[in-house]
């Protein structure tokens, strides 16, 4: 059931099952006061996790709790360390309040980048509330169940030379190298991907962001998994994304196979959470 929003930009649907689904990067809202700072609205939204909320819209039917932010990741990325420290030292990435897109192009007009005070304001306004809701929902579900799975949903273009070599596998499973979730759960998810014939990797280029690393606590009964999908698994990807061709429309027929796999994965998460092992 829908719950009163803890903040005007957060959508929360509460369920009773031991599964929390986080959707942090589908937001397309940019506060009016900031809109003029960006090079363009398309540039600011280019790296959104397009259509992920639609791809997983079966989750409420599993009685999962679903949390989503409507704020664009270009304003602030709720899946980054709030201190500003890189999650991938030595590798190209984007920051808490990114100033470039995934390809390294500037997001802001000259001189309009956020300073330290503005970053702190955005963190307090947008980042902290999202994690407060996650923590609160984990506590609520832990009071009902001995074990809870936090499943963090993401997607990214298949080819981004600045971030990784070659073409990314369709399914990229991250558990902070085994620290955020029981390896048996990660193995079940990988097995589901393999059975369906989707290329996959566990703890490869993407091992999980701040959501997975911060909230995953297997010893306390909280198992966190990030799933980073290559967009080609569920939507058309142009070779050179532009304002004229990106994002491509959501295509239910193209997404159907992967969507079925993802539903099986969430059911596996529920089985794991309900297991007495």
C-alpha positions in Angstrom: 0.0 0.0 0.0 1.1 3.6 -0.6 2.4 5.3 2.5 2.5 9.0 3.4 5.5 10.5 1.7 8.3 11.3 4.2 9.5 14.0 1.7 7.7 15.5 -1.3 10.2 13.9 -3.8 10.2 10.4 -2.3 7.6 7.7 -3.3 7.1 4.9 -0.8 4.9 1.9 -1.2 5.0 -0.3 1.9 4.6 -4.0 1.8 4.8 -6.7 4.5 7.2 -9.1 2.7 10.9 -9.2 3.7 12.0 -7.4 0.5 12.8 -3.7 0.0 13.3 -2.6 -3.6 15.2 0.7 -4.0 14.9 2.7 -7.2 17.3 5.6 -6.8 18.1 6.8 -10.4 14.9 7.1 -12.4 14.2 10.6 -11.1 13.8 13.3 -13.7 12.9 16.3 -11.5 15.3 19.2 -11.2 14.3 22.0 -8.8 13.4 25.1 -10.7 16.0 27.2 -8.9 18.7 24.8 -10.3 17.4 24.2 -13.8 19.3 27.2 -15.4 22.6 26.0 -14.0 22.7 22.9 -16.3 24.0 23.0 -19.8 20.7 21.5 -20.9 17.8 19.6 -19.4 18.6 16.6 -21.7 22.2 16.6 -20.6 21.2 16.6 -17.0 18.8 13.6 -17.5 20.9 11.6 -20.0 22.3 9.2 -17.4 19.0 8.4 -15.7 18.2 4.7 -15.2 15.6 4.8 -17.9 12.4 2.8 -17.4 13.7 0.8 -14.5 10.6 1.8 -12.4 8.4 0.3 -15.2 10.6 -2.8 -15.6 10.1 -3.6 -11.9 6.5 -2.5 -11.6 5.6 -6.0 -10.6 7.3 -5.7 -7.2 4.2 -4.4 -5.3 2.5 -7.6 -6.4 5.1 -9.5 -4.4 4.2 -7.4 -1.4 7.6 -5.8 -1.5 8.3 -2.3 -0.1 9.4 0.0 -2.9 11.1 3.3 -2.5 11.9 5.7 -5.3 13.2 9.3 -5.5 12.0 11.6 -8.2 15.0 13.9 -8.0 17.5 13.6 -10.8 20.9 12.0 -10.0 22.5 15.1 -11.6 21.2 17.2 -8.7 22.5 14.7 -6.2 23.2 11.0 -6.4 21.7 9.1 -3.5 23.9 6.1 -4.3 27.1 7.9 -3.6 29.1 8.3 -0.3 27.7 11.4 1.4 31.3 12.4 2.4 32.1 12.8 -1.3 34.7 10.0 -1.2 34.9 7.9 -4.4 33.4 4.5 -4.3 35.8 3.4 -7.0 39.2 4.9 -6.2 41.5 5.1 -9.2 38.6 4.5 -11.6 36.5 7.1 -13.5 33.1 7.6 -11.9 30.7 10.4 -11.0 30.4 12.1 -7.6 27.8 13.0 -5.0 26.8 16.1 -7.0 28.3 15.2 -10.3 29.7 17.9 -12.5 30.2 15.7 -15.6 28.1 13.0 -17.2 29.3 9.4 -17.7 31.2 10.4 -20.8 33.0 13.2 -19.1 31.0 16.1 -20.7 30.3 19.0 -18.3 26.8 19.1 -16.8 26.9 22.7 -15.7 27.4 26.1 -17.4 30.7 27.7 -16.6 30.8 29.0 -13.0 27.5 27.4 -12.1 28.8 24.2 -10.4 27.6 23.6 -6.8 30.1 24.8 -4.1 30.6 23.0 -0.8 27.7 24.9 0.8 25.3 23.9 -2.0 26.4 20.3 -1.9 25.8 20.2 1.9 22.3 21.7 1.3 21.4 19.1 -1.3 22.7 16.4 0.9 20.4 17.5 3.7 17.5 18.1 1.5 17.6 15.0 -0.8 20.3 12.4 0.2 19.7 12.1 3.9 15.9 11.7 3.7 16.3 8.8 1.1 18.6 6.9 3.4 16.5 7.7 6.5 13.5 6.1 4.7 15.6 3.0 3.8 16.8 2.6 7.3 13.3 3.1 8.7 11.8 0.5 6.4 14.6 -2.0 7.1 13.9 -1.6 10.8 10.1 -2.1 10.2 10.6 -5.2 8.2 13.2 -6.6 10.5 10.6 -6.4 13.3 8.4 -8.6 11.2 11.1 -11.0 9.8 14.4 -12.4 10.9 16.0 -11.6 7.5 15.4 -8.9 4.9 16.8 -8.4 1.4 17.5 -4.9 0.1 17.5 -5.0 -3.7 18.9 -1.9 -5.4 17.8 -1.4 -9.1 20.0 0.2 -11.7 20.7 0.4 -15.4 23.4 1.9 -17.6 24.3 2.1 -21.3 26.1 -1.0 -22.5 29.2 0.8 -23.9 30.8 3.8 -22.0 34.6 3.7 -22.7 35.3 6.3 -19.9 33.8 4.0 -17.3 34.7 0.5 -18.5 36.2 -1.5 -21.4 34.2 -3.1 -24.1 30.5 -4.1 -23.6 29.1 -4.5 -20.2 27.4 -7.8 -19.3 23.6 -7.5 -19.3 23.3 -8.4 -15.6 25.9 -7.0 -13.1 25.4 -8.2 -9.6 27.1 -6.3 -6.8 27.3 -7.3 -3.1 30.4 -5.3 -2.1 32.5 -8.3 -2.9 30.5 -10.5 -0.5 30.4 -8.1 2.4 26.8 -6.8 1.8 25.0 -10.2 1.3 25.3 -13.9 1.8 27.2 -15.4 -1.1 24.5 -18.0 -1.4 22.0 -15.3 -2.4 24.3 -13.8 -5.0 24.9 -17.3 -6.4 21.1 -17.9 -6.8 20.8 -14.6 -8.6 23.7 -15.4 -10.9 22.2 -18.8 -11.6 18.9 -17.3 -12.6 20.7 -15.1 -15.1 22.7 -18.0 -16.5 19.6 -20.2 -16.9 18.0 -17.4 -19.0 21.1 -17.0 -21.2 21.9 -13.5 -20.1 25.5 -12.5 -19.8 26.3 -11.7 -16.2 29.0 -11.1 -13.6 29.2 -10.9 -9.9 31.2 -8.0 -8.3 32.8 -7.0 -11.6 33.0 -3.4 -12.6 30.1 -2.6 -10.4 30.2 -4.0 -6.9 27.4 -1.9 -5.4 27.1 1.7 -4.5 26.5 3.5 -1.2 23.0 2.0 -0.8 24.4 -1.6 -0.9 27.6 -0.9 1.1 26.0 1.3 3.8 22.8 -0.7 4.5 24.0 -4.3 3.8 24.7 -6.0 7.1 24.4 -9.8 6.8 25.3 -10.4 10.4 22.3 -8.3 11.4 20.0 -10.0 8.9 20.1 -7.4 6.2 21.3 -8.6 2.8 21.9 -6.0 0.1 22.3 -6.6 -3.6 22.7 -4.1 -6.4 21.6 -5.2 -9.9 23.1 -3.0 -12.7 21.5 -3.9 -16.0 22.9 -3.0 -19.4 20.2 -1.1 -21.1 20.3 -3.3 -24.2 18.7 -6.1 -22.2 15.4 -4.3 -22.2 15.5 -1.3 -24.6 17.0 -0.2 -27.9 20.3 1.5 -27.6 21.5 3.9 -30.3 25.2 3.8 -31.0 25.5 7.5 -30.4 22.8 8.8 -27.9 21.6 12.3 -28.6 18.6 14.5 -27.7 16.9 13.2 -30.8 17.2 9.5 -30.0 17.7 9.0 -26.3 16.0 7.6 -24.4 14.2 5.3 -26.7 10.6 4.5 -25.7 9.8 1.7 -23.3 9.0 -1.4 -25.3 7.1 -4.0 -23.2 7.6 -6.7 -25.8 11.4 -6.2 -25.8 11.5 -6.0 -22.0 9.4 -9.1 -21.4 12.1 -11.7 -21.2 14.4 -9.8 -18.9 11.4 -8.7 -16.8 10.5 -12.4 -16.3 14.0 -13.1 -15.1 13.9 -10.2 -12.7 10.6 -11.4 -11.2 12.2 -14.8 -10.7 15.2 -13.0 -9.0 13.0 -11.1 -6.6 11.1 -14.3 -5.8 14.5 -15.9 -5.1 15.2 -13.0 -2.7 12.0 -13.6 -0.9 12.7 -17.3 -0.6 16.1 -16.6 0.8 14.7 -14.1 3.3 12.1 -16.5 4.4 14.5 -19.4 4.6 15.4 -20.7 8.1 18.9 -21.7 6.9 
